[in-house]
Amino acid sequence: MDPITAATHTDPYPYYATLRASGGLSLHPGSNLWIASSAEAVCAVLHHPDCHVRPANEPVPKAIAEGPAGKVFGQLMRMNEGERQRCPRAAIAPRLQDIDPREVEALVQARLLRNGAEGVHQAQFIGPVSVVAQLLGFNPTDSHLVSELTGDFVACLSPLSQARQLEAAHRASEQLTRLFQERIVAQDSRLLNGICQGLEDVDPDSRIANLIGLLSQTYDATAGLIGNALLALIRDPTLHHALRDDPSQISLLLAEVQRFDPAVQNTRRFIAAPCEILGAALKQGDAVLVLLASANRDPQLNPQPDTLLLDRPNRRSFSFGSGRHECPGQALAMEIARATLSAILEAEPRLDQLAWHHRASVNGRIPLFSNRP
């Protein structure tokens, strides 16, 4: 195992503990990456002004730089610093926080939940983005299409994607752009209108790119949160029964799962200027692998870190980031996941009939389910 392949290992957490024990911020000889593994180091890197989200010499990955997906990528607030990051965030974050949870609940409940692994897949990957799409004014049919296109687009964010996946991401970028152009003209969504008003001084292409970015951030993170919560229930049937009897505990489970077994295991930062972090001298151009999942299990951050506790006091987590690039949609993602998991449990699924494996990834921990033979 190494710090990158750990993300999809059956149980990476003992390995993360050995990394923390060898130093919270250290240079990994095999990958030539700095590894931030402790809560202190992860916090220091995420908050340091010289730790940027993209390398200065490659603001857009070379594999997509010349196509439509690259054009979208280059304008995403999560992939930029300074005003190109602050302005979209200031327009989008407050609007997401104003969404009524009852509206989210109603949109989730309106979806037909199929049985077995197919139903779980729909609930994980199609449902969450469809909910956000409907909040942005898309009708149910178009929201399903938007969700599928978002799934195609997010492939461009992974270095493991093959040529055909990147081509699909380019096509999806073009289609999503056209669909959002139509929605913006229609002006029939309070959420979309509010975001656009906040971005009225922003280039129209950047406005649409960050709307696509809102969908893409929802796609993987929420799918992983729902999937890892289901794994917790499969591994502990008593927990499954407890939640079925008392659905009010679903929110507590999700809050603990996003700490205990997060969908986003790591992220990266790139050193824009020589700096010193926790006594380590980092050079311009150095890369840091920020192990969010390891920091969540740091006993200095959370006592009894390797135990899943629904009633954990003062729970702390880096799963949604920290500092200037903290995810603005955390509350919305948690509410969509809560409503979705509640709908799954209401259907009384046979979780013991599901098999799973983790999707290939360098940073995500997202289980894919199938029916046992």
N, C-alpha and C positions, 0 to 999 in steps of 0.2 A: 504494500500500500504506500501511496505518497500523498501529499496534501491535496492534489487535484483529484485523483481517482477515489479518494476517501468519500467524496460526495455521494457516490452511488454504491458504496460498500454496504454489506449487510448490517454492520455495526461499526461505524467509524469512530465512535466516541472514546473508547479506550486509547486509540491512536492519537486523537486530539489531546488527550490528557498527557501523553508522553511529550507532545510538542510543547505544551504549556510548561511542563516540568523542566524542559531544556532551555527555556527562556521565552518570554512573551513576544519578543521581536528578534528574529534571528534569520541569518541567510541560509537558505536551503541549498546544499551543494549540488543536488541532482538537477534542479530546475533553474538555478541561478535567480530564484525569486526570494525576496524578503517575505517571511511568513509572520503575520501578526496573529497570534493564537490566544493570548490572554485578554481578559476584558479591558485591562488598562491599555494594552497595546492597540487593540481594535478601536477603542474610543479615541486614543491619541491620533491614530492615522485618519480616521473618518472626520475628525475636526480640524486637521492641520491644513492651513491654506495652500501649502505647496503640494498636497496630495490630490491630484486631479483624476477625473474619471476616465480620461482617454490620454494616450501618449501624444505628445506635441507633434511628432512626425507622422502620426496616423490617426487623425481625428475621426475618420471613417474607415472601417476594415477594408483592406484592398480588394477582397473578394466581391464586395458589393458597391464599391465606390463609384463606379461608372453607370449604375442603373437606378431605377426609381426607388428601390428599397434603400439605397445609399443616400439618396436625396432626403428621404424621410429621416433616416438614422442621424444624419448630420445636424438636424434641427431639433432633435429631442432634448427636452430640458434635462433629462436624466443623463445625457451624454455630453453636456456642455457645462461651462463654468461662467461666472460673472452674470451679466445682464441677460444673456441668452438662457440662463438657468433660472434666475430670480424672477424675471417678468412672467413667463408662463406659469410658474409655481404660484405666484401671487394671485393670478387670475383663476387658477383651477382649484387650489387647495380649499379656499373658503366655501366654494360652491359644493364641493364633495361633502364637506362637513355639515352642510345644511339639508342634505337629503333625508327625508323622513323614513325611518326604518320600517314603518308600516307599509310604505310604498314598495320597498324592496321585498318585504314579506309577501305582499300580494302578487308581485311579478313572479317570484319563485314558485308560489303555490299554484299559479295558473298553468304551469308547465306540466305536461303529462310525463310521469316518471315510469320508465319501463323497468322490467324485472331483470335481475342478473347483472352480469358485467357490462352489458350494453347500456343499461340504465345508469350504472355508476359512471361510465365514461361520459355519457351525456351530461350528467349532473356535475362532473368535474370540469369538463372542458368546454362544453357548448353553453350550458346554462348561465354561468357567471357573466361571460361577456355579453350574452343575449340580454341579461338584466340591465347592464350598463348601456347597451345599445338602445334599449327601449326608453331608458331614462333620458337619452339624448335625442329621442323623437322618432326612432325607427319603429315600424310596425313589427308584429311578431315574426312574420315571414322574412322580412328583410333583416331583422336582428339575428335570425339563425344564420343567414348568409354572411352577415358581418362577423359573426363568431367564427365560422369556418375560414373566412379570409384572414382573420386575425391569427388563427392557428397556422396558416401558411406564412404569414408575415414574420412571426416570431422565429421561424427557422433561420432567418438572416442574422439573428442575434447569437447564434451558436457557431463556434469554430468547427464543430463536428459535421455541419450540414454539407450534403453533397451538391453537385452542380444542379441536379433537377430540383432540389429543394430551394436553392437560391433563385432559380428561374421562377418557381412558383411564388416566392416572396416578392419578386419584382412585379409580377402580374397582380398579386394581391394588393400591393402598394398603390398601383394605378386604379384598381377597382374601388378600394377604400377611399381614395382621394375623390373620385367622382361621386361616390355615395354621400360623402360628407359635404361636398359642394352643394348637392341637391338639398340636404337637410338644412344647411345654413340659409339657403334662399327661402325655404319653406317657413322658417321662424316659428315652429310650432312646439318647441320644447323650452320650458323655463330654464332647465339646466344648461342646455346648449346656448341659449340666448345670453345667459349670464356669463358663461365662459367667453363667448365671442365679444361681449361688451368689454370684458376685462382685457381682451387681447386686441382691441380695435386699433391700437397703434403698432401692432405686430404685423409683419409680412404675412399675407394670406396663406402662403405655403407653409410657413412655420406654425400658423394657427392650426391648420389641418394635420400637420405632422404630429403635433402634441396631442391632438384628439386621438389619432391612431396610437400614440404612445400610451394614452390612458387605457385603451383597450388591451394593448400588449402587456402592460404591467399587471392587469387583472388576470390575464389568461393563465400564465404559468404559476404565479404566486398563489392564486386562489385554488387552482387545481391541486397543487401540492399540499396546501393546507387541508382541504377536504380529504384528499387521499391519505395523508398521514394520520388524520383523526380516525379514519376508518381502520387503519392498521392498528392503532392503539386499542380500538374496540375488539378487533379480531384477536389480538394478543391477550386481552384481558376480558373474557366473557362477563365477569361480574360487573365490570365497568359498563359494558353494553346494557346489561339488565338495569343497572342503576339509572342510566340516562333514559332508557325507555320508560321507566316508572316516573322519572322526574326530569322532563325535558328542559327545565330551567337551568340545569347544570351543563347544557351543551355549550353555552358561552364560556364557562369555566374550563371545559375540556379544550376548546379551541385556543383559549388564551395560554393554556399550559403547553399544548402541542406545538404552537408556533415558537415556543422557547425550547422545548424538549427535543423536538425532531423537525426543524424548520425546512420549508420547501427550498429556500435559498440558503445554501450552506456557506457560500463564500462570494466575495466580490473582489474587484481589483482597484488599485490606485497606482498612479504613475507620478513619479517625482518630477515636478516642473522646475525646481531649483534646488541646489544643494541645501540640505537641512539636517538637523539633528533631532531624532525622536527617541526618547527614553535612553539616551546615551549612545545610540547607534548613529553613525554618520552615513547618510544616504546621499547618493550622487544623482545629479540630473539625469533622467532617463531610466533610473532604476524602477522596477515594478514590485509592488507589494500585493501578495495574496492575503486578503483580509478574511480570516476564518470566523465568520459570524456565529456559526453553530458551535464552534469551540468556546468562544467567549460566553455564550449562553450557559455553558456547562462549567464555567469557572466558579469554584466555590467562593471566591472573593466577591462574586456578583450575586450568586444565588446559593444559599445553604442547601445541602442535600441535592446537589444539581442533577444527579443521575436517577432521581426518583420522580416519577410523574405524580404531582400533587395538585388536585383540582383546587384546593383551598390554600394554595401557596401564598403566604403574606409577602407583600412588597415585591411581587414578581418583576424581574427586569430582563429585557431582551433586546438584542440587536437585529432581530430577524427582518424588520422593516427599515433597517438602516439607522443612521443617527447623524446629527449635524445638518449641513445645508442640503444634503441629498436624501434626507429621510423621506420615505414614501408618503406622499400626500393623501393616498387613498386607503390608509390602513383601516380606518373605521368602517369604510364602505366594504372593503374586502372581508373583514371579520363579520359584518352583518350578512353579506351574501352567503358566506360559508355557514353561518349559524342557521339561516333559513333553509339552506340546501340540506345540511345534515339533519335538521329536524324533519324535512320532507322524506328523506331516505329512511329514517328510523320509523316514521309513521307507516311506511309501507311494509314494515316488519321483514326486512331482507334476511336471507339465509347467508350471513357473512361467512359462515364456515364452508360454504360452497365456492368461495372465491380463491383463486390463486393470484399471485402478483409478482412482478419484477420491476426494478427501477429503470426508468427511461434513461438511455445513454445521455450523459451530460457532464460538463466540466465544473458546473457550479450548482445545479439543481438536484433536488431529491424528491422526485415525483413518481409515485407508484402507478403502474399501469395494471389494471385488473383483467382477469379472464375467468371463465367458468371452469371449474375443475372437471376433468373427464368423468 
